[in-house]
Amino acid sequence: MNDMVKEWSIEQAETGPLAEAVAMQILARRLPKAELHMHFLGSLRHTFPATQSAYDRVAKDYVNADGFFSGLRDIAAALVTEDMFEAATIHALQDAVRCGCRHIEMMTTPGELRHSPVPVAKALRAMGRAFDEMKRHNGLSGGIILETDRADDPAVAMDVIVEAMAARDAGVPVVGIGNDGAFVHPVRLFAPALEFAKKEGFSTTCHICTPQDVMDGLDLPLDRADHACDLQGQPGLIAQYREAGIGITSAITANCFMAPGLFPSPFHHPVDEFRRAGLNTCLGTDDPAFFQTDLAQEYVLGQQAFSWTRQDMMDLAMMSLEMAWIEGADRDRRLAQWRAEAEGTLADPRTTKGM
């Protein structure tokens, strides 16, 4: 045989640009970003020991929304001590931090937590301790969004605000009030609770999941909205949301997973339409353990579907941080630090030092 193995030097091997597909994968995971739409119970993967048996029963196959919500309740029932709530919260936060998250707002619905034998107040304090632990060790900012449930009598939503106030007084980092759940009651009926929340100093968001919801959302006292996919193809309504200062958290996999009849592929998701229209929007995971995703994968899906550039990816990540409910004098310092880190990765995502 006359074949010769081609010789190469270390210098030759290290010379040349990083393949763009690899660069995008690294950027998706490394860019500093915020996770503003993740649900606590839906973020607990089967690798967390306490929820293994619950996952064995309910989460191997997705059937429908009813099964999904009952699965969340089963996960709550598997958490039987305060220590388990603290460990579970750290488990979920670490999962997001591995995807570049510097700020996390974790949605939690008291009605679902009540399926655990641990009282809601004690569960929330345990979750707060987990945030404190991550803040000490990782510098993570953020906290809990306590959610009202639109499957409940809207009057019950007032009790959630009271629970949030008590938790905040106990030192739990409750940063806002949200609304989620099966579409039993019109979202507009929760306006009094959201107004009460604003009066008590909480930021507000709401799952906007139907065509009527997007109309009603403009009449609610909202700082953000979640999903709002029925704004798609409605430039006038998008402009009204933009002018009202209501940003949108978008979850590509969640929508494709639960509603393939509406979203047959990531390309059919409206997140890029929102972005190009100047509407503040960011990516989230919703229930990443149930939907088999993480935040880095959401960025990759968006990049592949819409041919986002490196700059587009960075802008989306920075927008998530700017949309975050970060209080205190160090907000500007944090944003400047994160922006400098992000800019350093654009030329070569292997380094934050720039080129």
C-alpha positions as CSV (number, residue, x, y, z in Angstrom):
1,M,0.0,0.0,0.0
2,N,1.3,3.4,-0.9
3,D,-1.2,5.5,1.1
4,M,0.4,8.0,3.4
5,V,-1.2,9.4,6.5
6,K,-1.3,13.2,6.1
7,E,1.0,15.0,8.6
8,W,-0.2,18.1,10.5
9,S,1.1,20.4,13.1
10,I,-0.5,21.8,16.3
11,E,-0.4,25.2,14.7
12,Q,-2.3,24.0,11.6
13,A,-4.9,22.2,13.8
14,E,-5.6,25.3,15.9
15,T,-5.8,27.7,12.9
16,G,-9.2,28.6,11.4
17,P,-12.7,29.7,12.5
18,L,-15.0,27.6,14.6
19,A,-17.6,25.8,12.6
20,E,-20.8,27.9,12.7
21,A,-23.0,25.0,13.7
22,V,-20.7,24.4,16.7
23,A,-20.5,28.1,17.5
24,M,-24.3,28.4,17.7
25,Q,-24.5,25.3,20.0
26,I,-22.0,26.9,22.3
27,L,-23.6,30.3,22.2
28,A,-27.0,28.8,23.0
29,R,-25.6,27.3,26.2
30,R,-23.0,29.9,27.2
31,L,-24.7,33.3,26.6
32,P,-25.8,34.9,29.9
33,K,-29.5,34.8,29.9
34,A,-32.6,34.8,32.1
35,E,-35.2,32.1,32.4
36,L,-38.6,33.9,33.0
37,H,-41.0,31.1,32.2
38,M,-40.3,27.8,33.9
39,H,-42.7,26.0,36.3
40,F,-41.2,24.4,39.4
41,L,-43.0,21.0,39.3
42,G,-42.6,20.7,35.5
43,S,-38.8,21.3,35.9
44,L,-38.1,18.3,38.1
45,R,-36.5,15.7,36.0
46,H,-36.6,11.9,36.6
47,T,-32.9,12.2,37.7
48,F,-34.2,13.9,40.9
49,P,-34.7,10.8,43.1
50,A,-37.9,11.8,44.9
51,T,-39.8,12.2,41.7
52,Q,-38.6,9.0,39.9
53,S,-41.7,7.0,40.9
54,A,-44.0,9.8,39.9
55,Y,-42.4,10.0,36.5
56,D,-42.6,6.2,36.1
57,R,-46.4,6.5,36.5
58,V,-47.2,9.6,34.5
59,A,-44.5,11.2,32.3
60,K,-43.2,8.5,30.0
61,D,-45.8,9.4,27.3
62,Y,-47.7,12.6,26.7
63,V,-51.4,12.1,26.1
64,N,-53.2,15.4,26.5
65,A,-53.4,18.5,28.7
66,D,-55.5,16.9,31.4
67,G,-52.8,14.2,31.8
68,F,-50.1,16.8,31.9
69,F,-51.8,18.7,34.7
70,S,-52.5,15.6,36.7
71,G,-48.8,14.6,36.2
72,L,-47.8,17.9,37.9
73,R,-50.0,17.1,40.8
74,D,-48.4,13.6,41.1
75,I,-45.0,15.2,41.2
76,A,-46.1,17.5,44.0
77,A,-47.4,14.5,46.0
78,A,-44.0,12.9,45.7
79,L,-42.4,15.8,47.7
80,V,-43.2,14.9,51.3
81,T,-40.8,17.0,53.4
82,E,-39.4,20.6,53.4
83,D,-35.9,19.2,52.7
84,M,-37.2,17.6,49.6
85,F,-38.7,20.9,48.4
86,E,-35.4,22.6,49.0
87,A,-33.4,19.9,47.2
88,A,-35.9,19.8,44.3
89,T,-35.6,23.6,43.8
90,I,-31.8,23.4,43.8
91,H,-32.0,20.6,41.3
92,A,-34.2,22.7,38.9
93,L,-32.1,25.9,39.4
94,Q,-28.9,24.0,38.7
95,D,-30.4,22.6,35.5
96,A,-31.1,26.2,34.3
97,V,-27.7,27.6,35.4
98,R,-26.0,24.9,33.3
99,C,-27.7,26.6,30.3
100,G,-26.2,30.0,31.0
101,C,-29.0,31.4,33.3
102,R,-27.9,34.2,35.5
103,H,-31.4,35.1,36.6
104,I,-34.4,32.7,37.2
105,E,-38.0,33.4,37.9
106,M,-39.7,30.1,38.9
107,M,-43.5,29.8,38.6
108,T,-45.2,28.0,41.3
109,T,-49.0,27.3,41.7
110,P,-50.1,26.9,45.4
111,G,-53.1,24.8,44.2
112,E,-50.7,22.2,42.8
113,L,-48.4,22.4,45.8
114,R,-51.4,21.5,48.1
115,H,-51.2,17.9,46.7
116,S,-48.0,17.6,48.9
117,P,-48.5,17.0,52.6
118,V,-46.1,19.9,53.2
119,P,-48.0,23.1,54.0
120,V,-47.6,25.7,51.2
121,A,-46.0,28.3,53.5
122,K,-43.3,25.8,54.5
123,A,-42.8,24.6,51.0
124,L,-42.3,28.2,49.8
125,R,-39.8,28.9,52.6
126,A,-37.9,25.8,51.6
127,M,-37.8,27.0,48.0
128,G,-36.6,30.4,49.2
129,R,-33.7,28.7,51.0
130,A,-32.7,27.1,47.8
131,F,-32.6,30.4,46.0
132,D,-30.5,31.8,48.8
133,E,-28.1,28.9,48.5
134,M,-27.8,29.4,44.8
135,K,-27.3,33.1,45.2
136,R,-24.4,32.5,47.6
137,H,-22.7,30.0,45.5
138,N,-23.5,31.1,41.9
139,G,-24.5,34.7,42.2
140,L,-27.9,33.8,40.8
141,S,-30.7,36.4,41.1
142,G,-34.4,35.9,40.8
143,G,-37.1,34.3,42.8
144,I,-40.6,32.8,42.7
145,I,-43.7,33.8,40.7
146,L,-46.7,32.7,42.7
147,E,-49.5,31.8,40.3
148,T,-53.2,31.9,40.6
149,D,-55.1,29.1,38.8
150,R,-57.7,29.9,36.3
151,A,-59.3,26.5,37.0
152,D,-60.2,27.9,40.5
153,D,-62.9,30.3,41.4
154,P,-61.4,33.7,40.6
155,A,-62.2,34.8,44.1
156,V,-59.6,32.2,45.4
157,A,-56.9,34.2,43.5
158,M,-57.0,36.8,46.3
159,D,-55.9,34.2,48.7
160,V,-52.8,33.5,46.6
161,I,-51.9,37.2,46.8
162,V,-52.2,37.0,50.6
163,E,-50.0,33.8,50.6
164,A,-47.5,35.7,48.5
165,M,-47.4,38.6,50.9
166,A,-46.9,36.3,53.9
167,A,-44.1,34.4,52.1
168,R,-42.4,37.7,51.2
169,D,-42.7,38.9,54.8
170,A,-41.0,35.6,55.8
171,G,-38.1,36.3,53.6
172,V,-39.1,34.2,50.6
173,P,-38.0,35.9,47.3
174,V,-41.5,36.2,45.8
175,V,-40.9,38.5,42.8
176,G,-44.3,38.4,41.1
177,I,-47.8,37.0,40.6
178,G,-48.9,35.0,37.6
179,N,-51.8,33.0,36.3
180,D,-51.9,29.6,34.7
181,G,-54.0,26.4,34.6
182,A,-56.8,24.8,32.5
183,F,-59.0,27.3,30.6
184,V,-62.0,27.1,33.0
185,H,-62.5,30.7,33.7
186,P,-61.9,33.7,31.4
187,V,-58.6,35.4,32.2
188,R,-60.3,38.8,32.6
189,L,-62.0,37.6,35.8
190,F,-58.6,37.6,37.5
191,A,-58.1,41.3,36.9
192,P,-59.1,42.2,40.6
193,A,-56.4,39.8,41.9
194,L,-53.8,41.2,39.6
195,E,-54.7,44.7,40.6
196,F,-54.4,43.7,44.2
197,A,-51.0,42.2,43.5
198,K,-49.8,45.4,41.8
199,K,-51.1,47.4,44.8
200,E,-49.0,45.3,47.1
201,G,-45.9,45.9,45.1
202,F,-45.7,42.6,43.0
203,S,-44.9,42.5,39.3
204,T,-47.4,40.6,37.3
205,T,-47.7,38.2,34.4
206,C,-50.3,36.0,33.0
207,H,-50.6,33.0,30.7
208,I,-52.4,34.3,27.6
209,C,-53.4,31.2,25.7
210,T,-56.5,31.8,23.6
211,P,-57.7,34.3,21.0
212,Q,-59.9,35.9,23.6
213,D,-57.1,36.0,26.1
214,V,-55.0,38.3,23.8
215,M,-57.8,40.7,23.7
216,D,-58.5,40.6,27.4
217,G,-54.7,40.9,28.2
218,L,-54.6,44.5,27.1
219,D,-57.1,45.3,29.9
220,L,-55.2,43.5,32.6
221,P,-52.5,45.2,34.7
222,L,-49.6,43.2,33.3
223,D,-45.9,43.7,33.2
224,R,-45.4,40.6,31.0
225,A,-47.5,37.9,29.3
226,D,-46.7,34.3,28.7
227,H,-47.2,32.6,25.3
228,A,-49.7,35.0,23.7
229,C,-49.3,33.0,20.5
230,D,-52.6,34.2,19.1
231,L,-51.0,37.6,18.5
232,Q,-49.4,35.9,15.5
233,G,-50.4,37.6,12.3
234,Q,-52.0,40.5,14.2
235,P,-49.7,43.5,13.7
236,G,-52.2,45.9,15.2
237,L,-52.5,43.9,18.4
238,I,-48.8,43.3,18.6
239,A,-48.3,47.1,18.4
240,Q,-50.8,47.6,21.2
241,Y,-48.8,45.1,23.4
242,R,-45.6,46.9,22.5
243,E,-47.0,50.3,23.3
244,A,-48.4,49.0,26.6
245,G,-44.9,47.7,27.5
246,I,-46.1,44.1,27.9
247,G,-43.3,41.8,27.0
248,I,-43.9,38.2,26.0
249,T,-42.2,35.0,27.2
250,S,-42.2,32.4,24.4
251,A,-41.8,28.6,24.7
252,I,-41.2,27.0,21.4
253,T,-41.0,23.3,22.4
254,A,-43.9,23.6,24.8
255,N,-46.2,24.9,22.1
256,C,-45.1,22.4,19.5
257,F,-45.4,19.6,22.1
258,M,-48.9,20.4,23.3
259,A,-50.4,21.8,20.1
260,P,-48.8,20.4,17.0
261,G,-52.1,21.2,15.1
262,L,-51.2,24.8,15.6
263,F,-47.4,24.6,15.6
264,P,-46.4,21.8,13.3
265,S,-42.8,23.0,13.5
266,P,-40.7,25.6,15.4
267,F,-40.9,27.7,12.2
268,H,-44.6,28.2,12.8
269,H,-44.0,29.7,16.3
270,P,-44.5,33.5,16.4
271,V,-41.4,34.4,18.5
272,D,-39.5,35.7,15.5
273,E,-42.5,37.7,14.4
274,F,-42.6,39.3,17.9
275,R,-38.9,40.0,17.8
276,R,-38.9,41.6,14.4
277,A,-41.9,43.7,15.3
278,G,-40.0,45.3,18.2
279,L,-42.0,43.5,20.9
280,N,-39.9,42.6,23.9
281,T,-39.8,38.8,23.9
282,C,-37.6,36.1,25.3
283,L,-37.4,32.3,25.2
284,G,-38.4,30.1,28.1
285,T,-38.9,26.4,28.7
286,D,-42.3,26.3,30.4
287,D,-42.1,22.7,31.8
288,P,-38.7,21.5,30.6
289,A,-38.7,18.1,32.3
290,F,-42.1,17.2,30.8
291,F,-41.3,18.6,27.4
292,Q,-37.8,17.1,27.2
293,T,-36.0,20.4,26.6
294,D,-33.8,23.0,28.3
295,L,-33.2,26.7,27.6
296,A,-30.1,26.1,25.4
297,Q,-32.2,23.8,23.2
298,E,-34.8,26.5,22.9
299,Y,-32.2,28.9,21.5
300,V,-30.9,26.3,19.1
301,L,-34.4,25.5,17.8
302,G,-35.1,29.2,17.3
303,Q,-31.7,29.7,15.5
304,Q,-32.3,26.8,13.2
305,A,-35.9,27.8,12.5
306,F,-35.3,31.5,11.8
307,S,-31.6,31.6,10.8
308,W,-30.7,33.9,13.7
309,T,-27.2,35.3,13.6
310,R,-24.8,35.3,16.5
311,Q,-25.9,39.0,17.1
312,D,-29.5,38.0,17.1
313,M,-28.8,35.3,19.6
314,M,-27.0,37.7,21.9
315,D,-29.8,40.3,21.5
316,L,-32.4,37.8,22.5
317,A,-30.4,36.7,25.5
318,M,-29.8,40.3,26.6
319,M,-33.5,41.0,26.2
320,S,-34.4,38.2,28.6
321,L,-32.2,39.9,31.2
322,E,-33.6,43.3,30.5
323,M,-37.2,41.8,30.9
324,A,-36.2,40.2,34.2
325,W,-37.6,41.6,37.5
326,I,-34.3,42.6,39.0
327,E,-34.5,45.1,41.8
328,G,-31.9,47.1,43.6
329,A,-29.1,49.5,42.8
330,D,-26.9,46.8,41.1
331,R,-29.4,46.1,38.2
332,D,-27.4,48.4,35.8
333,R,-24.1,46.9,37.0
334,R,-25.3,43.4,36.5
335,L,-26.7,44.1,33.0
336,A,-23.5,45.8,32.0
337,Q,-21.4,42.9,33.2
338,W,-23.6,40.4,31.4
339,R,-23.5,42.4,28.2
340,A,-19.7,42.6,28.3
341,E,-19.6,38.8,28.8
342,A,-22.0,38.2,25.9
343,E,-20.1,40.5,23.6
344,G,-16.9,38.7,24.3
345,T,-18.3,35.4,23.1
346,L,-19.5,36.6,19.7
347,A,-16.3,36.4,17.7
348,D,-15.3,33.1,19.2
349,P,-17.9,31.4,21.6
350,R,-15.1,29.5,23.3
351,T,-13.9,32.6,25.1
352,T,-15.5,35.6,26.8
353,K,-12.4,37.7,26.2
354,G,-13.3,38.8,22.7
355,M,-10.8,38.8,19.8
